[in-house]
Amino acid sequence: MKTSSIRIIIGVLIFSIALAFIESAVVVYLREIYYPDGFSFPLELIDN
């Protein structure tokens, strides 16, 4: 592999890890907004 190919792969890897952290943070915040008392399975439907 060329050095430029390795740099692209490392860049994509760092980007995907950063995006996964952002997505997990959004999930945590949304769960806190919609289920402030926590939740257990099966989930109850939320009225609009």
mmCIF file as Biopython writes it, N, C-alpha, C and O atoms, coordinates in Angstrom:
data_model
#
loop_
_atom_site.group_PDB
_atom_site.id
_atom_site.type_symbol
_atom_site.label_atom_id
_atom_site.label_alt_id
_atom_site.label_comp_id
_atom_site.label_asym_id
_atom_site.label_entity_id
_atom_site.label_seq_id
_atom_site.pdbx_PDB_ins_code
_atom_site.Cartn_x
_atom_site.Cartn_y
_atom_site.Cartn_z
_atom_site.occupancy
_atom_site.B_iso_or_equiv
_atom_site.auth_seq_id
_atom_site.auth_asym_id
_atom_site.pdbx_PDB_model_num
ATOM 1   N N  . MET A ? 1  ? 0.831   -1.190 0.000  1.0 0.0 1  A 1 
ATOM 2   C CA . MET A ? 1  ? 0.000   0.000  0.000  1.0 0.0 1  A 1 
ATOM 3   C C  . MET A ? 1  ? 0.868   1.242  0.000  1.0 0.0 1  A 1 
ATOM 4   O O  . MET A ? 1  ? 1.955   1.273  0.576  1.0 0.0 1  A 1 
ATOM 5   N N  . LYS A ? 2  ? 0.366   2.238  -0.646 1.0 0.0 2  A 1 
ATOM 6   C CA . LYS A ? 2  ? 1.072   3.510  -0.643 1.0 0.0 2  A 1 
ATOM 7   C C  . LYS A ? 2  ? 0.798   4.252  0.649  1.0 0.0 2  A 1 
ATOM 8   O O  . LYS A ? 2  ? -0.163  3.959  1.361  1.0 0.0 2  A 1 
ATOM 9   N N  . THR A ? 3  ? 1.636   5.194  0.933  1.0 0.0 3  A 1 
ATOM 10  C CA . THR A ? 3  ? 1.462   6.007  2.128  1.0 0.0 3  A 1 
ATOM 11  C C  . THR A ? 3  ? 0.168   6.796  2.068  1.0 0.0 3  A 1 
ATOM 12  O O  . THR A ? 3  ? -0.491  6.975  3.093  1.0 0.0 3  A 1 
ATOM 13  N N  . SER A ? 4  ? -0.208  7.269  0.895  1.0 0.0 4  A 1 
ATOM 14  C CA . SER A ? 4  ? -1.441  8.047  0.774  1.0 0.0 4  A 1 
ATOM 15  C C  . SER A ? 4  ? -2.674  7.177  1.038  1.0 0.0 4  A 1 
ATOM 16  O O  . SER A ? 4  ? -3.664  7.659  1.589  1.0 0.0 4  A 1 
ATOM 17  N N  . SER A ? 5  ? -2.620  5.926  0.655  1.0 0.0 5  A 1 
ATOM 18  C CA . SER A ? 5  ? -3.738  5.015  0.924  1.0 0.0 5  A 1 
ATOM 19  C C  . SER A ? 5  ? -3.890  4.766  2.421  1.0 0.0 5  A 1 
ATOM 20  O O  . SER A ? 5  ? -5.007  4.710  2.934  1.0 0.0 5  A 1 
ATOM 21  N N  . ILE A ? 6  ? -2.786  4.621  3.108  1.0 0.0 6  A 1 
ATOM 22  C CA . ILE A ? 6  ? -2.824  4.409  4.551  1.0 0.0 6  A 1 
ATOM 23  C C  . ILE A ? 6  ? -3.369  5.647  5.248  1.0 0.0 6  A 1 
ATOM 24  O O  . ILE A ? 6  ? -4.144  5.532  6.198  1.0 0.0 6  A 1 
ATOM 25  N N  . ARG A ? 7  ? -2.972  6.831  4.786  1.0 0.0 7  A 1 
ATOM 26  C CA . ARG A ? 7  ? -3.470  8.077  5.389  1.0 0.0 7  A 1 
ATOM 27  C C  . ARG A ? 7  ? -4.974  8.221  5.188  1.0 0.0 7  A 1 
ATOM 28  O O  . ARG A ? 7  ? -5.675  8.695  6.082  1.0 0.0 7  A 1 
ATOM 29  N N  . ILE A ? 8  ? -5.474  7.819  4.026  1.0 0.0 8  A 1 
ATOM 30  C CA . ILE A ? 8  ? -6.917  7.885  3.769  1.0 0.0 8  A 1 
ATOM 31  C C  . ILE A ? 8  ? -7.656  6.913  4.684  1.0 0.0 8  A 1 
ATOM 32  O O  . ILE A ? 8  ? -8.684  7.264  5.262  1.0 0.0 8  A 1 
ATOM 33  N N  . ILE A ? 9  ? -7.140  5.706  4.814  1.0 0.0 9  A 1 
ATOM 34  C CA . ILE A ? 9  ? -7.778  4.714  5.678  1.0 0.0 9  A 1 
ATOM 35  C C  . ILE A ? 9  ? -7.788  5.184  7.128  1.0 0.0 9  A 1 
ATOM 36  O O  . ILE A ? 9  ? -8.796  5.029  7.817  1.0 0.0 9  A 1 
ATOM 37  N N  . ILE A ? 10 ? -6.694  5.749  7.597  1.0 0.0 10 A 1 
ATOM 38  C CA . ILE A ? 10 ? -6.633  6.258  8.974  1.0 0.0 10 A 1 
ATOM 39  C C  . ILE A ? 10 ? -7.598  7.425  9.146  1.0 0.0 10 A 1 
ATOM 40  O O  . ILE A ? 10 ? -8.255  7.528  10.182 1.0 0.0 10 A 1 
ATOM 41  N N  . GLY A ? 11 ? -7.697  8.301  8.158  1.0 0.0 11 A 1 
ATOM 42  C CA . GLY A ? 11 ? -8.634  9.418  8.225  1.0 0.0 11 A 1 
ATOM 43  C C  . GLY A ? 11 ? -10.076 8.958  8.293  1.0 0.0 11 A 1 
ATOM 44  O O  . GLY A ? 11 ? -10.860 9.487  9.081  1.0 0.0 11 A 1 
ATOM 45  N N  . VAL A ? 12 ? -10.433 7.988  7.483  1.0 0.0 12 A 1 
ATOM 46  C CA . VAL A ? 12 ? -11.793 7.441  7.497  1.0 0.0 12 A 1 
ATOM 47  C C  . VAL A ? 12 ? -12.066 6.748  8.826  1.0 0.0 12 A 1 
ATOM 48  O O  . VAL A ? 12 ? -13.168 6.863  9.362  1.0 0.0 12 A 1 
ATOM 49  N N  . LEU A ? 13 ? -11.097 6.043  9.358  1.0 0.0 13 A 1 
ATOM 50  C CA . LEU A ? 13 ? -11.249 5.368  10.643 1.0 0.0 13 A 1 
ATOM 51  C C  . LEU A ? 13 ? -11.478 6.378  11.771 1.0 0.0 13 A 1 
ATOM 52  O O  . LEU A ? 13 ? -12.368 6.182  12.598 1.0 0.0 13 A 1 
ATOM 53  N N  . ILE A ? 14 ? -10.699 7.437  11.814 1.0 0.0 14 A 1 
ATOM 54  C CA . ILE A ? 14 ? -10.874 8.476  12.842 1.0 0.0 14 A 1 
ATOM 55  C C  . ILE A ? 14 ? -12.223 9.145  12.694 1.0 0.0 14 A 1 
ATOM 56  O O  . ILE A ? 14 ? -12.902 9.388  13.692 1.0 0.0 14 A 1 
ATOM 57  N N  . PHE A ? 15 ? -12.628 9.449  11.476 1.0 0.0 15 A 1 
ATOM 58  C CA . PHE A ? 15 ? -13.932 10.074 11.239 1.0 0.0 15 A 1 
ATOM 59  C C  . PHE A ? 15 ? -15.065 9.175  11.702 1.0 0.0 15 A 1 
ATOM 60  O O  . PHE A ? 15 ? -16.010 9.654  12.329 1.0 0.0 15 A 1 
ATOM 61  N N  . SER A ? 16 ? -14.991 7.875  11.405 1.0 0.0 16 A 1 
ATOM 62  C CA . SER A ? 16 ? -16.067 6.967  11.785 1.0 0.0 16 A 1 
ATOM 63  C C  . SER A ? 16 ? -16.144 6.795  13.303 1.0 0.0 16 A 1 
ATOM 64  O O  . SER A ? 16 ? -17.239 6.673  13.852 1.0 0.0 16 A 1 
ATOM 65  N N  . ILE A ? 17 ? -15.008 6.783  13.982 1.0 0.0 17 A 1 
ATOM 66  C CA . ILE A ? 17 ? -15.018 6.687  15.440 1.0 0.0 17 A 1 
ATOM 67  C C  . ILE A ? 17 ? -15.621 7.951  16.043 1.0 0.0 17 A 1 
ATOM 68  O O  . ILE A ? 17 ? -16.417 7.867  16.979 1.0 0.0 17 A 1 
ATOM 69  N N  . ALA A ? 18 ? -15.257 9.116  15.523 1.0 0.0 18 A 1 
ATOM 70  C CA . ALA A ? 18 ? -15.808 10.376 16.032 1.0 0.0 18 A 1 
ATOM 71  C C  . ALA A ? 18 ? -17.315 10.443 15.801 1.0 0.0 18 A 1 
ATOM 72  O O  . ALA A ? 18 ? -18.049 10.888 16.684 1.0 0.0 18 A 1 
ATOM 73  N N  . LEU A ? 19 ? -17.780 10.021 14.659 1.0 0.0 19 A 1 
ATOM 74  C CA . LEU A ? 19 ? -19.210 10.031 14.360 1.0 0.0 19 A 1 
ATOM 75  C C  . LEU A ? 19 ? -19.961 9.054  15.263 1.0 0.0 19 A 1 
ATOM 76  O O  . LEU A ? 19 ? -21.093 9.331  15.659 1.0 0.0 19 A 1 
ATOM 77  N N  . ALA A ? 20 ? -19.361 7.936  15.589 1.0 0.0 20 A 1 
ATOM 78  C CA . ALA A ? 20 ? -19.991 6.980  16.506 1.0 0.0 20 A 1 
ATOM 79  C C  . ALA A ? 20 ? -20.142 7.584  17.896 1.0 0.0 20 A 1 
ATOM 80  O O  . ALA A ? 20 ? -21.163 7.367  18.549 1.0 0.0 20 A 1 
ATOM 81  N N  . PHE A ? 21 ? -19.145 8.338  18.364 1.0 0.0 21 A 1 
ATOM 82  C CA . PHE A ? 21 ? -19.259 9.005  19.661 1.0 0.0 21 A 1 
ATOM 83  C C  . PHE A ? 21 ? -20.370 10.041 19.653 1.0 0.0 21 A 1 
ATOM 84  O O  . PHE A ? 21 ? -21.122 10.145 20.622 1.0 0.0 21 A 1 
ATOM 85  N N  . ILE A ? 22 ? -20.487 10.812 18.570 1.0 0.0 22 A 1 
ATOM 86  C CA . ILE A ? 22 ? -21.552 11.813 18.471 1.0 0.0 22 A 1 
ATOM 87  C C  . ILE A ? 22 ? -22.917 11.129 18.474 1.0 0.0 22 A 1 
ATOM 88  O O  . ILE A ? 22 ? -23.837 11.576 19.158 1.0 0.0 22 A 1 
ATOM 89  N N  . GLU A ? 23 ? -23.046 10.058 17.717 1.0 0.0 23 A 1 
ATOM 90  C CA . GLU A ? 23 ? -24.324 9.347  17.652 1.0 0.0 23 A 1 
ATOM 91  C C  . GLU A ? 23 ? -24.711 8.760  19.006 1.0 0.0 23 A 1 
ATOM 92  O O  . GLU A ? 23 ? -25.878 8.809  19.395 1.0 0.0 23 A 1 
ATOM 93  N N  . SER A ? 24 ? -23.745 8.211  19.717 1.0 0.0 24 A 1 
ATOM 94  C CA . SER A ? 24 ? -24.057 7.654  21.033 1.0 0.0 24 A 1 
ATOM 95  C C  . SER A ? 24 ? -24.434 8.748  22.023 1.0 0.0 24 A 1 
ATOM 96  O O  . SER A ? 24 ? -25.280 8.520  22.888 1.0 0.0 24 A 1 
ATOM 97  N N  . ALA A ? 25 ? -23.834 9.921  21.920 1.0 0.0 25 A 1 
ATOM 98  C CA . ALA A ? 25 ? -24.207 11.038 22.792 1.0 0.0 25 A 1 
ATOM 99  C C  . ALA A ? 25 ? -25.635 11.481 22.509 1.0 0.0 25 A 1 
ATOM 100 O O  . ALA A ? 25 ? -26.383 11.785 23.438 1.0 0.0 25 A 1 
ATOM 101 N N  . VAL A ? 26 ? -26.018 11.522 21.249 1.0 0.0 26 A 1 
ATOM 102 C CA . VAL A ? 26 ? -27.384 11.901 20.887 1.0 0.0 26 A 1 
ATOM 103 C C  . VAL A ? 26 ? -28.375 10.887 21.442 1.0 0.0 26 A 1 
ATOM 104 O O  . VAL A ? 26 ? -29.433 11.275 21.939 1.0 0.0 26 A 1 
ATOM 105 N N  . VAL A ? 27 ? -28.063 9.617  21.371 1.0 0.0 27 A 1 
ATOM 106 C CA . VAL A ? 27 ? -28.955 8.580  21.902 1.0 0.0 27 A 1 
ATOM 107 C C  . VAL A ? 27 ? -29.124 8.742  23.407 1.0 0.0 27 A 1 
ATOM 108 O O  . VAL A ? 27 ? -30.236 8.618  23.921 1.0 0.0 27 A 1 
ATOM 109 N N  . VAL A ? 28 ? -28.043 9.017  24.113 1.0 0.0 28 A 1 
ATOM 110 C CA . VAL A ? 28 ? -28.126 9.197  25.562 1.0 0.0 28 A 1 
ATOM 111 C C  . VAL A ? 28 ? -29.009 10.387 25.899 1.0 0.0 28 A 1 
ATOM 112 O O  . VAL A ? 28 ? -29.852 10.291 26.792 1.0 0.0 28 A 1 
ATOM 113 N N  . TYR A ? 29 ? -28.835 11.506 25.204 1.0 0.0 29 A 1 
ATOM 114 C CA . TYR A ? 29 ? -29.647 12.689 25.474 1.0 0.0 29 A 1 
ATOM 115 C C  . TYR A ? 29 ? -31.112 12.468 25.115 1.0 0.0 29 A 1 
ATOM 116 O O  . TYR A ? 29 ? -31.995 12.904 25.853 1.0 0.0 29 A 1 
ATOM 117 N N  . LEU A ? 30 ? -31.382 11.808 24.009 1.0 0.0 30 A 1 
ATOM 118 C CA . LEU A ? 30 ? -32.775 11.545 23.642 1.0 0.0 30 A 1 
ATOM 119 C C  . LEU A ? 30 ? -33.450 10.613 24.636 1.0 0.0 30 A 1 
ATOM 120 O O  . LEU A ? 30 ? -34.622 10.803 24.962 1.0 0.0 30 A 1 
ATOM 121 N N  . ARG A ? 31 ? -32.735 9.619  25.118 1.0 0.0 31 A 1 
ATOM 122 C CA . ARG A ? 31 ? -33.313 8.737  26.136 1.0 0.0 31 A 1 
ATOM 123 C C  . ARG A ? 31 ? -33.628 9.518  27.403 1.0 0.0 31 A 1 
ATOM 124 O O  . ARG A ? 31 ? -34.647 9.266  28.046 1.0 0.0 31 A 1 
ATOM 125 N N  . GLU A ? 32 ? -32.772 10.456 27.769 1.0 0.0 32 A 1 
ATOM 126 C CA . GLU A ? 32 ? -33.006 11.264 28.965 1.0 0.0 32 A 1 
ATOM 127 C C  . GLU A ? 32 ? -34.214 12.174 28.781 1.0 0.0 32 A 1 
ATOM 128 O O  . GLU A ? 32 ? -34.961 12.409 29.730 1.0 0.0 32 A 1 
ATOM 129 N N  . ILE A ? 33 ? -34.414 12.687 27.573 1.0 0.0 33 A 1 
ATOM 130 C CA . ILE A ? 33 ? -35.555 13.569 27.303 1.0 0.0 33 A 1 
ATOM 131 C C  . ILE A ? 33 ? -36.861 12.778 27.319 1.0 0.0 33 A 1 
ATOM 132 O O  . ILE A ? 33 ? -37.826 13.193 27.960 1.0 0.0 33 A 1 
ATOM 133 N N  . TYR A ? 34 ? -36.899 11.647 26.624 1.0 0.0 34 A 1 
ATOM 134 C CA . TYR A ? 34 ? -38.147 10.899 26.479 1.0 0.0 34 A 1 
ATOM 135 C C  . TYR A ? 34 ? -38.446 9.968  27.650 1.0 0.0 34 A 1 
ATOM 136 O O  . TYR A ? 34 ? -39.608 9.641  27.888 1.0 0.0 34 A 1 
ATOM 137 N N  . TYR A ? 35 ? -37.438 9.543  28.375 1.0 0.0 35 A 1 
ATOM 138 C CA . TYR A ? 35 ? -37.620 8.642  29.515 1.0 0.0 35 A 1 
ATOM 139 C C  . TYR A ? 35 ? -36.840 9.183  30.716 1.0 0.0 35 A 1 
ATOM 140 O O  . TYR A ? 35 ? -35.815 8.612  31.088 1.0 0.0 35 A 1 
ATOM 141 N N  . PRO A ? 36 ? -37.311 10.277 31.330 1.0 0.0 36 A 1 
ATOM 142 C CA . PRO A ? 36 ? -36.554 10.891 32.430 1.0 0.0 36 A 1 
ATOM 143 C C  . PRO A ? 36 ? -36.437 9.997  33.665 1.0 0.0 36 A 1 
ATOM 144 O O  . PRO A ? 36 ? -35.490 10.147 34.437 1.0 0.0 36 A 1 
ATOM 145 N N  . ASP A ? 37 ? -37.373 9.075  33.866 1.0 0.0 37 A 1 
ATOM 146 C CA . ASP A ? 37 ? -37.314 8.173  35.012 1.0 0.0 37 A 1 
ATOM 147 C C  . ASP A ? 37 ? -36.641 6.849  34.679 1.0 0.0 37 A 1 
ATOM 148 O O  . ASP A ? 37 ? -36.712 5.903  35.464 1.0 0.0 37 A 1 
ATOM 149 N N  . GLY A ? 38 ? -36.002 6.774  33.549 1.0 0.0 38 A 1 
ATOM 150 C CA . GLY A ? 38 ? -35.395 5.530  33.097 1.0 0.0 38 A 1 
ATOM 151 C C  . GLY A ? 38 ? -36.421 4.697  32.342 1.0 0.0 38 A 1 
ATOM 152 O O  . GLY A ? 38 ? -37.586 5.086  32.245 1.0 0.0 38 A 1 
ATOM 153 N N  . PHE A ? 39 ? -36.010 3.584  31.820 1.0 0.0 39 A 1 
ATOM 154 C CA . PHE A ? 39 ? -36.934 2.728  31.091 1.0 0.0 39 A 1 
ATOM 155 C C  . PHE A ? 39 ? -36.569 1.276  31.298 1.0 0.0 39 A 1 
ATOM 156 O O  . PHE A ? 39 ? -35.434 0.937  31.631 1.0 0.0 39 A 1 
ATOM 157 N N  . SER A ? 40 ? -37.550 0.433  31.093 1.0 0.0 40 A 1 
ATOM 158 C CA . SER A ? 40 ? -37.336 -1.001 31.137 1.0 0.0 40 A 1 
ATOM 159 C C  . SER A ? 40 ? -38.148 -1.616 30.001 1.0 0.0 40 A 1 
ATOM 160 O O  . SER A ? 40 ? -39.057 -0.988 29.459 1.0 0.0 40 A 1 
ATOM 161 N N  . PHE A ? 41 ? -37.817 -2.810 29.663 1.0 0.0 41 A 1 
ATOM 162 C CA . PHE A ? 41 ? -38.489 -3.463 28.548 1.0 0.0 41 A 1 
ATOM 163 C C  . PHE A ? 41 ? -39.685 -4.245 29.036 1.0 0.0 41 A 1 
ATOM 164 O O  . PHE A ? 41 ? -39.586 -4.826 30.117 1.0 0.0 41 A 1 
ATOM 165 N N  . PRO A ? 42 ? -40.799 -4.314 28.347 1.0 0.0 42 A 1 
ATOM 166 C CA . PRO A ? 42 ? -41.084 -3.646 27.082 1.0 0.0 42 A 1 
ATOM 167 C C  . PRO A ? 42 ? -41.357 -2.156 27.302 1.0 0.0 42 A 1 
ATOM 168 O O  . PRO A ? 42 ? -41.925 -1.756 28.318 1.0 0.0 42 A 1 
ATOM 169 N N  . LEU A ? 43 ? -40.941 -1.354 26.333 1.0 0.0 43 A 1 
ATOM 170 C CA . LEU A ? 43 ? -41.105 0.086  26.419 1.0 0.0 43 A 1 
ATOM 171 C C  . LEU A ? 43 ? -42.553 0.468  26.248 1.0 0.0 43 A 1 
ATOM 172 O O  . LEU A ? 43 ? -43.290 -0.196 25.520 1.0 0.0 43 A 1 
ATOM 173 N N  . GLU A ? 44 ? -42.975 1.534  26.913 1.0 0.0 44 A 1 
ATOM 174 C CA . GLU A ? 44 ? -44.314 2.050  26.752 1.0 0.0 44 A 1 
ATOM 175 C C  . GLU A ? 44 ? -44.311 3.090  25.630 1.0 0.0 44 A 1 
ATOM 176 O O  . GLU A ? 44 ? -43.329 3.807  25.437 1.0 0.0 44 A 1 
ATOM 177 N N  . LEU A ? 45 ? -45.416 3.160  24.898 1.0 0.0 45 A 1 
ATOM 178 C CA . LEU A ? 45 ? -45.515 4.135  23.836 1.0 0.0 45 A 1 
ATOM 179 C C  . LEU A ? 45 ? -45.672 5.526  24.410 1.0 0.0 45 A 1 
ATOM 180 O O  . LEU A ? 45 ? -46.296 5.702  25.456 1.0 0.0 45 A 1 
ATOM 181 N N  . ILE A ? 46 ? -45.110 6.519  23.734 1.0 0.0 46 A 1 
ATOM 182 C CA . ILE A ? 46 ? -45.196 7.902  24.168 1.0 0.0 46 A 1 
ATOM 183 C C  . ILE A ? 46 ? -46.329 8.562  23.403 1.0 0.0 46 A 1 
ATOM 184 O O  . ILE A ? 46 ? -46.379 8.481  22.176 1.0 0.0 46 A 1 
ATOM 185 N N  . ASP A ? 47 ? -47.248 9.221  24.123 1.0 0.0 47 A 1 
ATOM 186 C CA . ASP A ? 47 ? -48.322 9.948  23.466 1.0 0.0 47 A 1 
ATOM 187 C C  . ASP A ? 47 ? -47.780 11.227 22.842 1.0 0.0 47 A 1 
ATOM 188 O O  . ASP A ? 47 ? -46.950 11.914 23.438 1.0 0.0 47 A 1 
ATOM 189 N N  . ASN A ? 48 ? -48.251 11.539 21.646 1.0 0.0 48 A 1 
ATOM 190 C CA . ASN A ? 48 ? -47.796 12.752 20.970 1.0 0.0 48 A 1 
ATOM 191 C C  . ASN A ? 48 ? -48.531 13.942 21.446 1.0 0.0 48 A 1 
ATOM 192 O O  . ASN A ? 48 ? -48.275 15.052 20.981 1.0 0.0 48 A 1 
#
